Amino acid sequence: MSWAVEEWKDGLPGKALQKIQEMEVQLDKLKKERTQKQFQLDSLEAALQKQKQKLWWLSPGKHSLCFPLKLQIQ
């Protein structure tokens, strides 16, 4: 399968093939970086949701929900 994908490169000059190879390597690096950044973003979003949930539970307007927390503090 990869041979068929590479077939379009047949007959290209050496400099062009070298540049294509460099660009393919750069593409692979960028894909890995994007995957890592997406993982970081997902982790940060999860942490943010967790903090929002904590703030919601500690909200002064939610006395009935905070009752167990108030008992722990006293």
C-alpha positions in Angstrom: 0.0 0.0 0.0 2.7 2.5 0.9 4.4 1.8 -2.4 1.3 3.0 -4.2 1.2 6.1 -2.1 4.9 6.9 -2.9 4.4 6.3 -6.6 3.7 10.0 -7.3 7.3 10.8 -6.3 8.8 8.7 -9.1 10.9 10.8 -11.4 11.3 13.8 -9.1 14.7 15.4 -8.7 16.8 14.5 -5.7 16.4 17.9 -4.1 12.6 17.7 -4.4 12.7 14.2 -2.8 14.9 15.5 0.0 12.5 18.5 0.6 9.5 16.2 0.6 11.2 13.9 3.2 12.0 16.9 5.4 8.4 18.1 5.2 7.1 14.6 6.0 9.3 14.4 9.1 8.1 17.9 10.1 4.5 16.8 9.6 5.0 13.7 11.8 6.5 16.0 14.6 3.6 18.4 14.3 1.1 15.6 14.5 2.7 14.3 17.7 2.9 17.8 19.1 -0.8 18.4 18.4 -1.7 15.1 20.1 0.3 16.1 23.2 -1.3 19.6 23.2 -4.8 18.1 22.9 -4.0 15.8 25.8 -2.9 18.8 27.9 -6.0 20.7 26.9 -8.2 17.8 27.9 -6.4 17.5 31.2 -6.7 21.2 31.9 -10.4 21.2 31.0 -11.0 18.3 33.4 -9.2 20.1 36.2 -11.2 23.2 35.5 -14.5 21.3 35.7 -13.4 19.7 39.0 -12.6 23.2 40.4 -15.9 24.6 39.2 -17.7 21.7 40.9 -15.8 22.4 44.2 -16.8 26.1 43.9 -20.4 25.1 43.3 -20.5 23.0 46.4 -18.9 25.8 48.4 -21.3 28.5 47.0 -23.0 30.4 49.9 -26.3 30.3 48.1 -26.4 26.5 48.4 -26.8 26.1 52.1 -28.6 22.8 52.0 -25.8 21.4 49.8 -23.1 22.8 52.1 -24.6 21.4 55.3 -22.3 18.4 55.4 -19.3 20.6 54.8 -20.4 23.0 57.6 -20.6 20.1 60.0 -17.0 19.1 59.1 -15.8 22.7 59.7 -17.5 23.0 63.1 
